[in-house]
Amino acid sequence: MAMTRKSIKVGVPAEEGQLSILFARGGPRDGAGRKAIGVTKKVSLTLPPEIWDELENRRNQLACSQSELLRRLIEASIQSETKSEG
């Protein structure tokens, strides 16, 4: 079986960042991709297994990612505290 030769383009972003390997038409564009909703920080969270199970149940009910569920719970808690203070 003969291998076909295909060209690969390397995209260099306008700002500092990662190189892009392009296998099709187009290229890295300003504003392309998923829009940021905030700052990403990695955290390690230790919870009892029954809490993880409950979070998984809620995640499945809401059909959302673990990150989205935790974000919703944290935001709701902060909003609730803010309302009770004011």
N, C-alpha and C positions, 0 to 999 in steps of 0.2 A: 504494500500500500504506500503510495507516494504522499509525502506531506506537502501541503500547499503553503506557499509563503504569503503571509499577510503583513501589511505594515502596521506598526504601532506608533501612535503619536503620544508624546509626553507633553502635557499641559502644565505651564508654569503660571501660577496665580499672580495677579497684579500686586497683592500684598503678601507678606511673609506667611508661609503655611506649607501644606503638603503638596507634593507633586501629584498630578493626576495622570493616569494611564488611560488613554482614550482608544477604544476599540471600534468606535463608530463615528459618524459625523458629529459635528458640534464640538463644544469644548467648555472649559470652565468659564463661567460667566458670573459677573458681579450680581448678587441677588439670587443666584440659582440655589436650589436645594431647600431643605427643611428650614423654616424660620425658627429662630431661637425664641423660647418663651421665658427664659431667665438664665441665671448662671448655674452651670452644672458643677456640683461638688460631690465627690465620692464619700460616702459614709458607711460605716459598718454598724448594723443594728442588731442587738441581741434581745430576743423576746422569747417567752415560753412557747412551746409547741402549739398549745391551744390557741394562742393569739395569732400565730402564723396561719393556723387552720382557718380561723375566723376571717383573717385578711384574704386568704385564698377564696373562701366562699363569697365574700363581698365582691372581690375582683371578678369572679365568674358571673355573678348576678348582674354587675354593671358592664360586663364585657369590656374591661379596660386593662391596661398594663398595671403592673405592681407600682411603678413610678407614678402613674396617673392617680391611682387610688390613694397612695400615701400623700401626694400633693393635695388632693381634695380634702383628705382628713385634716392635714396640718392647716390648710387655709381656713377650713370651717372652724377649727378650734381657735385660731387667732381672731377670726371675725367675731366669734361668740364672746371671747374675752374682752374684745374691744367694746362690744355693745354693752356688756355688763359693767364696764368701768365708766361709761359715759352716760 
